[in-house]
Amino acid sequence: MNGQNRKDIFRGLEVDIILKKDQRSGTLTRGIVKDLLTSASFHSRGIKVRLEDGQIGRVANIVDEDDF
């Protein structure tokens, strides 16, 4: 599932984000959502979030518990 719709993302959700410094390489960073920073209901490049460890980036995909 991609992270373009705000309704799909909530606090405590495990996600993969792309940090600003990693936009060119596409390197993903995994973490738990602490805050949603995008107020719009949809964003084409992904909803911006702050992870529990303080890193900020756009959600690339939502980690599905069924993937494990």
One Martini backbone bead per residue (centre of mass of N, CA, C, O) as a GRO file, in nm:
protein
   68
    1MET     BB    1   0.097   0.036   0.022
    2ASN     BB    2   0.063   0.355  -0.014
    3GLY     BB    3   0.128   0.715   0.105
    4GLN     BB    4  -0.108   0.924  -0.029
    5ASN     BB    5  -0.322   0.868   0.199
    6ARG     BB    6  -0.416   0.991   0.503
    7LYS     BB    7  -0.630   0.769   0.597
    8ASP     BB    8  -0.389   0.532   0.607
    9ILE     BB    9  -0.258   0.717   0.835
   10PHE     BB   10  -0.109   0.658   1.166
   11ARG     BB   11  -0.039   0.631   1.472
   12GLY     BB   12   0.188   0.348   1.499
   13LEU     BB   13   0.269   0.307   1.217
   14GLU     BB   14   0.438   0.113   0.984
   15VAL     BB   15   0.699   0.262   0.779
   16ASP     BB   16   0.821   0.384   0.470
   17ILE     BB   17   1.068   0.629   0.405
   18ILE     BB   18   1.173   0.937   0.245
   19LEU     BB   19   1.429   1.121   0.265
   20LYS     BB   20   1.556   1.405   0.145
   21LYS     BB   21   1.856   1.284   0.108
   22ASP     BB   22   1.710   1.014  -0.054
   23GLN     BB   23   1.564   1.090  -0.325
   24ARG     BB   24   1.769   0.994  -0.541
   25SER     BB   25   1.810   0.687  -0.430
   26GLY     BB   26   1.551   0.568  -0.254
   27THR     BB   27   1.600   0.532   0.033
   28LEU     BB   28   1.481   0.352   0.304
   29THR     BB   29   1.291   0.422   0.610
   30ARG     BB   30   1.212   0.268   0.910
   31GLY     BB   31   0.901   0.327   1.103
   32ILE     BB   32   0.716   0.511   1.344
   33VAL     BB   33   0.444   0.699   1.373
   34LYS     BB   34   0.391   1.021   1.528
   35ASP     BB   35   0.343   1.239   1.284
   36LEU     BB   36   0.138   1.439   1.085
   37LEU     BB   37   0.228   1.695   0.834
   38THR     BB   38   0.002   1.651   0.635
   39SER     BB   39  -0.320   1.799   0.566
   40ALA     BB   40  -0.380   1.662   0.327
   41SER     BB   41  -0.551   1.386   0.183
   42PHE     BB   42  -0.339   1.426  -0.065
   43HIS     BB   43  -0.016   1.300  -0.204
   44SER     BB   44   0.184   1.217  -0.471
   45ARG     BB   45   0.466   1.175  -0.280
   46GLY     BB   46   0.349   1.171   0.001
   47ILE     BB   47   0.312   1.163   0.327
   48LYS     BB   48   0.415   1.359   0.583
   49VAL     BB   49   0.640   1.246   0.848
   50ARG     BB   50   0.704   1.161   1.190
   51LEU     BB   51   0.907   0.983   1.367
   52GLU     BB   52   0.995   0.863   1.676
   53ASP     BB   53   1.312   0.950   1.602
   54GLY     BB   54   1.255   1.238   1.417
   55GLN     BB   55   1.219   1.167   1.138
   56ILE     BB   56   1.166   1.310   0.805
   57GLY     BB   57   0.907   1.208   0.562
   58ARG     BB   58   0.788   1.020   0.295
   59VAL     BB   59   0.559   0.794   0.219
   60ALA     BB   60   0.606   0.493   0.038
   61ASN     BB   61   0.514   0.264   0.257
   62ILE     BB   62   0.316   0.020   0.403
   63VAL     BB   63   0.346  -0.202   0.650
   64ASP     BB   64   0.266  -0.538   0.627
   65GLU     BB   65   0.205  -0.796   0.841
   66ASP     BB   66   0.181  -1.019   0.601
   67ASP     BB   67   0.498  -1.000   0.506
   68PHE     BB   68   0.613  -1.203   0.752
   0.00000   0.00000   0.00000
